[in-house]
Amino acid sequence: MNAHTDLIDRYFDAWNETDGTRRRELIAATWSTDADYRDPLLSGTGHDGIDAMIRAVQERFPHHTFRRTGQIDGFADRLRFSWELAAPAGDAIAKGSDFGVIDPHGRLQAITGFLDQVPDGV
């Protein structure tokens, strides 16, 4: 695995972590303190904002998990990857592609997400 793969796998670990203390530890290890996340439905700034955003998604979609699909493409301080949100039975209910910027310390500075598929009613 390379540094980008480790970083993004930890990113998904944070999205899937339901224990609040452990999730905040993962966020701190993965994101810069002034990080920013944006997609058409959500936004979060800083560790507290990102934690609140993840918690809200977990409350809306209990027992669902995010997983990376495919490899991570990156160069310099930029990367992109695709993902899906899987229901407890394993079926993907949402899919997307994210683009990221990495800070000089190897943590996420920014993620911009694009949704390729969303559940009905979202």
N, C-alpha and C positions, 0 to 999 in steps of 0.2 A: 504494500500500500504506500501511496505517497502522501505528502502533507495535506494536499487538497482533499484526498479521500478521507483521511483521518478527521479533518475539520468538519466536513459535511456529514460524515457518519455521526459525529458528536452532536451536530446540529439536529439531526433526526432523533438522537437519543433524548435531547432536551424536549423536543416536541412530543415525544411519547412518554416522558417521565411524569407520573401522576403524584409522586411524593414531592411536595412543594419545596422542601429543603434541598433535596437532591437536584431538582430541576433548576433551582437558583444557582447551585454549584456548577451545573453544566453550562448554564447561560454565562456565568462569569468566566468559565474556561474557554468558551467558544466565541463570545462577542466582546468587542471593545466597549468601554463604559459609555461612550456617546453614540453607540450603534443605532442604526435606523432600519426598520423593516417596513415595506410598503407592498401591498397588492390591491386589486380592485375592491376588496371587501374589508381588509384589515390594515392596521398600522400600529407600530409600537416604537418608542424611542427610549434608549437607555435600557439597562437591565430590568428595571421595574416595569417599564412599558411593554417590553418583550415578554416578561413573565405573565403579566396580566392578559396579554393577547393570547398566549398559549393556553392559559387556564380557561379563558372564555371558549376557545375552540374545543377543549376537552369537555367542558360542561355541555356544549351543544351537541357534540358527537362522542358520547361516552363509549369507552372500550374500542374505539377506532384507533388505527395506527397509521402513521406516515411511514413510507418506505421509498428509498431511492430506486429509480428505475434507470438502468444503464450506467454508463461511466460518467465521470466528471471531466469536463473539458475546461482547461484553464491555461492562462499564460500570464506572466508577470504577477500583478495583483488582482487579476480578474478571473472569474470562473462562472460556469453555467452547469446546471444539472436539472434533471427531470425527476418527478416524484409522483406518488399517488397516495390517496387516503383510502385505506381499506377498512371495510365494515368487519365486525367480529367474524363473520362467515368467510372472510377473505376477498370478497368482491370489491373492486375499486369503485368508489362513489364519486371521487374527484381526482383530477389529474392536472398537473401544471409543470411549468418550467421556471426556474429561478436564475437570476443573474446576480452575482455577488462581487463585492470589493473587499479585499483583505488588507488589514492594517499592517504596519511594519513589524508588529509582534506576532503575526500569523493568526490573528483573530478576525472575525467578521466585522467589518466596518458598516457595510450596508448590504441589504438584500432587496431586490425588486422582483416581485413574483408576478407571473402571468398565468391565468387560469385557462386550461384547455378544455376542461369538463367540470361542471359543478352539479351538485344534487338539485333536483327540482325544489323550488321554493326558496332557494338561496339568492 
